[in-house]
Amino acid sequence: DEVVGPMDHRNLNHEVAPFDSVVPTTENLAIEIWRRLEPRFASTPARLHSIRLHEGEDLYVDYEGPR
């Protein structure tokens, strides 16, 4: 709901905040996905550990949250 709905079949540069002011690189997409998903875990004992976003078969980024 937080990720696919707002981003699917959209021009990220023009239709999805914050990408109207931030380049939608794979790295920035992973950070934004984290930002959108992490609050869902706030009221549970579970924690978001990492996001892996694939750009191709051997090309991906891992994001483990802010440091």
N, CA, C and O atoms as a GROMACS GRO file, in nm:
protein
  268
    1ASP      N    1   0.081  -0.120   0.000
    1ASP     CA    2   0.000   0.000   0.000
    1ASP      C    3   0.086   0.127   0.000
    1ASP      O    4   0.059   0.220  -0.076
    2GLU      N    5   0.188   0.129   0.085
    2GLU     CA    6   0.271   0.248   0.098
    2GLU      C    7   0.367   0.266  -0.018
    2GLU      O    8   0.409   0.378  -0.048
    3VAL      N    9   0.402   0.156  -0.085
    3VAL     CA   10   0.506   0.163  -0.188
    3VAL      C   11   0.450   0.142  -0.328
    3VAL      O   12   0.460   0.230  -0.413
    4VAL      N   13   0.391   0.027  -0.352
    4VAL     CA   14   0.349  -0.008  -0.488
    4VAL      C   15   0.240   0.087  -0.538
    4VAL      O   16   0.252   0.139  -0.649
    5GLY      N   17   0.138   0.110  -0.460
    5GLY     CA   18   0.028   0.196  -0.504
    5GLY      C   19   0.073   0.334  -0.549
    5GLY      O   20   0.039   0.376  -0.659
    6PRO      N   21   0.148   0.405  -0.466
    6PRO     CA   22   0.189   0.540  -0.505
    6PRO      C   23   0.295   0.546  -0.616
    6PRO      O   24   0.307   0.648  -0.683
    7MET      N   25   0.371   0.437  -0.636
    7MET     CA   26   0.483   0.443  -0.731
    7MET      C   27   0.460   0.366  -0.861
    7MET      O   28   0.525   0.396  -0.961
    8ASP      N   29   0.371   0.270  -0.861
    8ASP     CA   30   0.352   0.184  -0.977
    8ASP      C   31   0.296   0.262  -1.096
    8ASP      O   32   0.197   0.334  -1.084
    9HIS      N   33   0.361   0.247  -1.210
    9HIS     CA   34   0.320   0.312  -1.335
    9HIS      C   35   0.311   0.464  -1.321
    9HIS      O   36   0.220   0.527  -1.376
   10ARG      N   37   0.405   0.522  -1.248
   10ARG     CA   38   0.410   0.666  -1.229
   10ARG      C   39   0.542   0.720  -1.283
   10ARG      O   40   0.643   0.649  -1.288
   11ASN      N   41   0.541   0.844  -1.324
   11ASN     CA   42   0.664   0.915  -1.358
   11ASN      C   43   0.718   0.967  -1.226
   11ASN      O   44   0.672   1.069  -1.175
   12LEU      N   45   0.816   0.897  -1.171
   12LEU     CA   46   0.866   0.930  -1.038
   12LEU      C   47   0.915   1.074  -1.029
   12LEU      O   48   0.896   1.141  -0.927
   13ASN      N   49   0.978   1.123  -1.135
   13ASN     CA   50   1.034   1.259  -1.134
   13ASN      C   51   0.927   1.367  -1.118
   13ASN      O   52   0.957   1.476  -1.070
   14HIS      N   53   0.805   1.339  -1.158
   14HIS     CA   54   0.702   1.442  -1.157
   14HIS      C   55   0.581   1.409  -1.070
   14HIS      O   56   0.508   1.500  -1.030
   15GLU      N   57   0.558   1.282  -1.040
   15GLU     CA   58   0.434   1.244  -0.974
   15GLU      C   59   0.450   1.191  -0.832
   15GLU      O   60   0.350   1.175  -0.761
   16VAL      N   61   0.572   1.163  -0.789
   16VAL     CA   62   0.591   1.100  -0.658
   16VAL      C   63   0.690   1.182  -0.574
   16VAL      O   64   0.807   1.196  -0.611
   17ALA      N   65   0.642   1.235  -0.463
   17ALA     CA   66   0.732   1.302  -0.369
   17ALA      C   67   0.812   1.194  -0.297
   17ALA      O   68   0.755   1.090  -0.266
   18PRO      N   69   0.938   1.212  -0.270
   18PRO     CA   70   1.020   1.332  -0.283
   18PRO      C   71   1.096   1.341  -0.415
   18PRO      O   72   1.186   1.424  -0.428
   19PHE      N   73   1.062   1.259  -0.512
   19PHE     CA   74   1.142   1.252  -0.634
   19PHE      C   75   1.120   1.368  -0.729
   19PHE      O   76   1.182   1.375  -0.835
   20ASP      N   77   1.032   1.458  -0.692
   20ASP     CA   78   1.020   1.581  -0.768
   20ASP      C   79   1.138   1.674  -0.738
   20ASP      O   80   1.162   1.770  -0.810
   21SER      N   81   1.212   1.644  -0.628
   21SER     CA   82   1.329   1.725  -0.593
   21SER      C   83   1.453   1.640  -0.565
   21SER      O   84   1.560   1.695  -0.538
   22VAL      N   85   1.441   1.507  -0.571
   22VAL     CA   86   1.552   1.415  -0.550
   22VAL      C   87   1.556   1.319  -0.668
   22VAL      O   88   1.452   1.268  -0.710
   23VAL      N   89   1.675   1.294  -0.722
   23VAL     CA   90   1.688   1.203  -0.836
   23VAL      C   91   1.649   1.062  -0.791
   23VAL      O   92   1.702   1.014  -0.691
   24PRO      N   93   1.558   0.994  -0.862
   24PRO     CA   94   1.514   0.861  -0.821
   24PRO      C   95   1.612   0.750  -0.861
   24PRO      O   96   1.580   0.663  -0.941
   25THR      N   97   1.731   0.756  -0.802
   25THR     CA   98   1.828   0.648  -0.822
   25THR      C   99   1.780   0.525  -0.745
   25THR      O  100   1.690   0.534  -0.662
   26THR      N  101   1.840   0.412  -0.772
   26THR     CA  102   1.806   0.290  -0.698
   26THR      C  103   1.831   0.312  -0.550
   26THR      O  104   1.752   0.268  -0.466
   27GLU      N  105   1.941   0.379  -0.517
   27GLU     CA  106   1.973   0.406  -0.377
   27GLU      C  107   1.866   0.493  -0.312
   27GLU      O  108   1.821   0.464  -0.201
   28ASN      N  109   1.827   0.599  -0.379
   28ASN     CA  110   1.725   0.688  -0.323
   28ASN      C  111   1.588   0.621  -0.315
   28ASN      O  112   1.511   0.648  -0.223
   29LEU      N  113   1.558   0.534  -0.410
   29LEU     CA  114   1.433   0.457  -0.403
   29LEU      C  115   1.433   0.366  -0.280
   29LEU      O  116   1.332   0.357  -0.210
   30ALA      N  117   1.544   0.300  -0.254
   30ALA     CA  118   1.553   0.211  -0.137
   30ALA      C  119   1.533   0.290  -0.008
   30ALA      O  120   1.464   0.244   0.083
   31ILE      N  121   1.592   0.408   0.001
   31ILE     CA  122   1.576   0.493   0.119
   31ILE      C  123   1.430   0.534   0.136
   31ILE      O  124   1.377   0.531   0.247
   32GLU      N  125   1.366   0.571   0.028
   32GLU     CA  126   1.225   0.613   0.034
   32GLU      C  127   1.134   0.496   0.070
   32GLU      O  128   1.038   0.513   0.145
   33ILE      N  129   1.163   0.379   0.017
   33ILE     CA  130   1.084   0.260   0.053
   33ILE      C  131   1.098   0.233   0.202
   33ILE      O  132   0.998   0.204   0.269
   34TRP      N  133   1.219   0.242   0.255
   34TRP     CA  134   1.242   0.226   0.399
   34TRP      C  135   1.158   0.328   0.477
   34TRP      O  136   1.088   0.293   0.572
   35ARG      N  137   1.166   0.453   0.435
   35ARG     CA  138   1.094   0.560   0.504
   35ARG      C  139   0.944   0.533   0.507
   35ARG      O  140   0.877   0.566   0.605
   36ARG      N  141   0.892   0.474   0.401
   36ARG     CA  142   0.748   0.447   0.394
   36ARG      C  143   0.709   0.321   0.474
   36ARG      O  144   0.598   0.316   0.528
   37LEU      N  145   0.796   0.222   0.481
   37LEU     CA  146   0.762   0.096   0.547
   37LEU      C  147   0.793   0.095   0.697
   37LEU      O  148   0.718   0.035   0.774
   38GLU      N  149   0.899   0.159   0.738
   38GLU     CA  150   0.946   0.151   0.876
   38GLU      C  151   0.839   0.187   0.980
   38GLU      O  152   0.832   0.120   1.083
   39PRO      N  153   0.756   0.288   0.958
   39PRO     CA  154   0.653   0.320   1.058
   39PRO      C  155   0.553   0.207   1.083
   39PRO      O  156   0.493   0.202   1.191
   40ARG      N  157   0.534   0.119   0.988
   40ARG     CA  158   0.440   0.007   1.009
   40ARG      C  159   0.487  -0.087   1.119
   40ARG      O  160   0.406  -0.160   1.176
   41PHE      N  161   0.615  -0.085   1.150
   41PHE     CA  162   0.671  -0.175   1.251
   41PHE      C  163   0.677  -0.110   1.389
   41PHE      O  164   0.710  -0.178   1.486
   42ALA      N  165   0.648   0.017   1.400
   42ALA     CA  166   0.664   0.090   1.526
   42ALA      C  167   0.581   0.031   1.640
   42ALA      O  168   0.625   0.033   1.755
   43SER      N  169   0.465  -0.022   1.611
   43SER     CA  170   0.378  -0.074   1.717
   43SER      C  171   0.387  -0.226   1.731
   43SER      O  172   0.301  -0.288   1.793
   44THR      N  173   0.492  -0.286   1.673
   44THR     CA  174   0.510  -0.430   1.681
   44THR      C  175   0.648  -0.462   1.736
   44THR      O  176   0.735  -0.374   1.736
   45PRO      N  177   0.670  -0.584   1.782
   45PRO     CA  178   0.805  -0.621   1.825
   45PRO      C  179   0.900  -0.644   1.707
   45PRO      O  180   1.021  -0.652   1.726
   46ALA      N  181   0.846  -0.654   1.587
   46ALA     CA  182   0.930  -0.675   1.468
   46ALA      C  183   0.997  -0.544   1.428
   46ALA      O  184   0.945  -0.436   1.454
   47ARG      N  185   1.113  -0.556   1.365
   47ARG     CA  186   1.184  -0.439   1.315
   47ARG      C  187   1.225  -0.463   1.172
   47ARG      O  188   1.258  -0.576   1.134
   48LEU      N  189   1.223  -0.359   1.093
   48LEU     CA  190   1.268  -0.367   0.955
   48LEU      C  191   1.420  -0.376   0.957
   48LEU      O  192   1.487  -0.290   1.014
   49HIS      N  193   1.475  -0.480   0.896
   49HIS     CA  194   1.620  -0.503   0.899
   49HIS      C  195   1.689  -0.442   0.779
   49HIS      O  196   1.790  -0.372   0.795
   50SER      N  197   1.637  -0.466   0.659
   50SER     CA  198   1.702  -0.413   0.540
   50SER      C  199   1.605  -0.414   0.422
   50SER      O  200   1.503  -0.483   0.423
   51ILE      N  201   1.640  -0.336   0.322
   51ILE     CA  202   1.568  -0.331   0.195
   51ILE      C  203   1.668  -0.371   0.087
   51ILE      O  204   1.778  -0.316   0.082
   52ARG      N  205   1.632  -0.465   0.003
   52ARG     CA  206   1.713  -0.497  -0.115
   52ARG      C  207   1.627  -0.467  -0.237
   52ARG      O  208   1.520  -0.524  -0.255
   53LEU      N  209   1.676  -0.377  -0.320
   53LEU     CA  210   1.604  -0.335  -0.439
   53LEU      C  211   1.688  -0.371  -0.561
   53LEU      O  212   1.799  -0.322  -0.578
   54HIS      N  213   1.632  -0.458  -0.645
   54HIS     CA  214   1.701  -0.504  -0.765
   54HIS      C  215   1.673  -0.412  -0.883
   54HIS      O  216   1.558  -0.375  -0.910
   55GLU      N  217   1.779  -0.377  -0.953
   55GLU     CA  218   1.768  -0.302  -1.077
   55GLU      C  219   1.789  -0.395  -1.196
   55GLU      O  220   1.745  -0.367  -1.307
   56GLY      N  221   1.856  -0.506  -1.171
   56GLY     CA  222   1.882  -0.609  -1.271
   56GLY      C  223   1.920  -0.736  -1.197
   56GLY      O  224   1.921  -0.738  -1.074
   57GLU      N  225   1.950  -0.841  -1.271
   57GLU     CA  226   1.982  -0.970  -1.208
   57GLU      C  227   2.099  -0.959  -1.110
   57GLU      O  228   2.093  -1.013  -1.000
   58ASP      N  229   2.204  -0.890  -1.151
   58ASP     CA  230   2.323  -0.877  -1.067
   58ASP      C  231   2.346  -0.734  -1.020
   58ASP      O  232   2.455  -0.701  -0.973
   59LEU      N  233   2.247  -0.650  -1.032
   59LEU     CA  234   2.262  -0.509  -0.995
   59LEU      C  235   2.152  -0.474  -0.896
   59LEU      O  236   2.034  -0.472  -0.929
   60TYR      N  237   2.193  -0.444  -0.773
   60TYR     CA  238   2.096  -0.414  -0.668
   60TYR      C  239   2.160  -0.325  -0.562
   60TYR      O  240   2.282  -0.305  -0.562
   61VAL      N  241   2.078  -0.274  -0.475
   61VAL     CA  242   2.126  -0.196  -0.362
   61VAL      C  243   2.063  -0.253  -0.235
   61VAL      O  244   1.946  -0.292  -0.234
   62ASP      N  245   2.142  -0.259  -0.129
   62ASP     CA  246   2.093  -0.296   0.003
   62ASP      C  247   2.094  -0.170   0.090
   62ASP      O  248   2.191  -0.094   0.089
   63TYR      N  249   1.987  -0.151   0.164
   63TYR     CA  250   1.979  -0.037   0.256
   63TYR      C  251   1.938  -0.091   0.392
   63TYR      O  252   1.839  -0.164   0.403
   64GLU      N  253   2.013  -0.054   0.496
   64GLU     CA  254   1.987  -0.105   0.630
   64GLU      C  255   1.942   0.004   0.726
   64GLU      O  256   1.957  -0.008   0.848
   65GLY      N  257   1.887   0.109   0.672
   65GLY     CA  258   1.833   0.215   0.756
   65GLY      C  259   1.934   0.324   0.784
   65GLY      O  260   2.053   0.311   0.754
   66PRO      N  261   1.885   0.433   0.842
   66PRO     CA  262   1.975   0.545   0.874
   66PRO      C  263   2.074   0.506   0.982
   66PRO      O  264   2.046   0.421   1.067
   67ARG      N  265   2.187   0.568   0.976
   67ARG     CA  266   2.291   0.538   1.078
   67ARG      C  267   2.306   0.652   1.173
   67ARG      O  268   2.389   0.646   1.264
   0.00000   0.00000   0.00000
